[in-house]
């Protein structure tokens, strides 16, 4: 009896893994240089809309998802998910000030919560500004209000690409696939500024999360659209996975794509640069320079964003404020991450990201690297 109760409390006795728990095995490769790797993808969504770019997305956080970061990231064909406190006038002002390099709908997303004020702000922007992507973002993508909101958006904006989350299980993906969401945002508690796992005990290690959610999407695509999970430039999925959380280094980015994620969102790794909002602060004792980075559910964010916008969506904190070491220009970090990703492709005989997903074989490890002199 006791054994049965014990087993009942576990969804699975398998060990769930994070990026730090694995390494990717190298294999014989025909690629002699990172220059042989193409990181851009062309994706066709279920409504026929086409997108081409590097499938990395800057997180929709107030210190990351800004127009200043967009200006840099868009030159690499990387997407910026603008944080939800942007107003229509912010976008109009940007285009006025940058008349020769206006906002390109391929490389920015309009983000929203699910409150009435969020909806009103979103629709006002969509009705008055050219946009391609909508990112519906809340901490708990399992609640009925979230699903109802996504259903309304899908009905009202069939021509838009809708990203929605967060969920971290096959059940969550199944719910969003049923609503014909284009990109399912997966990951709960894995962000560097997120404390959901500490506050609630809820979540799933990010690597296993990706693998489970990719499998669910692959099954959905196979059953409903006769699309098998194999690289074919003439075939395009109807449901895509965006991994959100846990990227701490270029190797993590390679592992996320290797696990099958179609898009990867980056937050903390894009913090601490000249382009990020906030002043550079110098530590009086050590002289070290840093900038502030905080989670969207942190107490700091509540006070400075929700209260400042007269938003009643104030709740208990599931985020934290961090001092991030000052890193200089954002382009240096971008090129470091893209260089590492290209190198991972050469190690695995992968000429592109689709091939990386097919060629990646993980091994479980105790240590990733020698930290003796670090």
HELIX and SHEET records of a PDB file:
HELIX    1   1 UNK A    2  UNK A    8  1                                   7    
HELIX    2   2 UNK A   19  UNK A   21  5                                   3    
HELIX    3   3 UNK A   34  UNK A   36  5                                   3    
HELIX    4   4 UNK A   67  UNK A   73  1                                   7    
HELIX    5   5 UNK A   74  UNK A   76  5                                   3    
HELIX    6   6 UNK A   88  UNK A   97  1                                  10    
HELIX    7   7 UNK A  105  UNK A  107  5                                   3    
HELIX    8   8 UNK A  116  UNK A  128  1                                  13    
HELIX    9   9 UNK A  144  UNK A  156  1                                  13    
HELIX   10  10 UNK A  170  UNK A  178  1                                   9    
HELIX   11  11 UNK A  196  UNK A  200  1                                   5    
HELIX   12  12 UNK A  206  UNK A  225  1                                  20    
HELIX   13  13 UNK A  250  UNK A  258  1                                   9    
HELIX   14  14 UNK A  268  UNK A  270  5                                   3    
HELIX   15  15 UNK A  299  UNK A  301  1                                   3    
HELIX   16  16 UNK A  302  UNK A  306  3                                   5    
HELIX   17  17 UNK A  330  UNK A  347  1                                  18    
HELIX   18  18 UNK A  353  UNK A  359  1                                   7    
SHEET    1   A 2 UNK A  22  UNK A  24  0                                        
SHEET    2   A 2 UNK A 362  UNK A 364 -1                                        
SHEET    1   B 2 UNK A  40  UNK A  44  0                                        
SHEET    2   B 2 UNK A  50  UNK A  54 -1                                        
SHEET    1   C 9 UNK A  56  UNK A  58  0                                        
SHEET    2   C 9 UNK A  79  UNK A  82  1                                        
SHEET    3   C 9 UNK A 108  UNK A 112  1                                        
SHEET    4   C 9 UNK A 133  UNK A 137  1                                        
SHEET    5   C 9 UNK A 161  UNK A 167  1                                        
SHEET    6   C 9 UNK A 183  UNK A 186  1                                        
SHEET    7   C 9 UNK A 240  UNK A 244  1                                        
SHEET    8   C 9 UNK A 263  UNK A 266  1                                        
SHEET    9   C 9 UNK A  56  UNK A  58  1                                        
SHEET    1   D 3 UNK A 281  UNK A 282  0                                        
SHEET    2   D 3 UNK A 289  UNK A 294 -1                                        
SHEET    3   D 3 UNK A 321  UNK A 325 -1                                        
END                                                                             
